[in-house]
């Protein structure tokens, strides 16, 4: 099964809640979740891959296809990124679910980062959340929050979940979460799927 790593923002830091929940998405009734990306299938969703070090291959541990994101960086300067949507000019994601989850495997000592761009209620423009294992301290400006990723699980598959309303409000107290507009994942990891949830449910299996 997958470990679930759930991120909650507590104003000045990111704390972690670990739970042994199976989130394989084989059952998802009544619009409780939405699969944004999956590496499975003959024609996975279109993404913007910014480097030749991103490739899809078979992973024996999950007995299926996953995306390998390789190369250094682990931050904004990285030349390796997988981005959704593939072309923002054709429209953003506009996903209203408050929880976003990345099904990933991260090796020991390897850098890793991801970004979530959201639209907000009560403010102008979008806000971008950047979480990176290379970041040591929180850094904020009016439209961006860069946060550390301490305590990541390594050498195992996990569902990395973010409670976006709490995360957004903790970094930008004057606005509220409206929807997810774009996503990005950087090295170094294996990525199986990305999905959103109406809420975390122990009954998903």
PyMOL commands that set and color helices and strands:
alter all, ss='L'
color gray80, all
select helices_A, chain A and resi 29-31+88-90+164-171
alter helices_A, ss='H'
color red, helices_A
select strands_A, chain A and resi 3-10+13-19+33-38+48-49+54-59+64-69+81-84+99-105+113-121+126-132+139-140+144-148+157-163+176-186+189-197
alter strands_A, ss='S'
color yellow, strands_A
deselect
rebuild
show_as cartoon
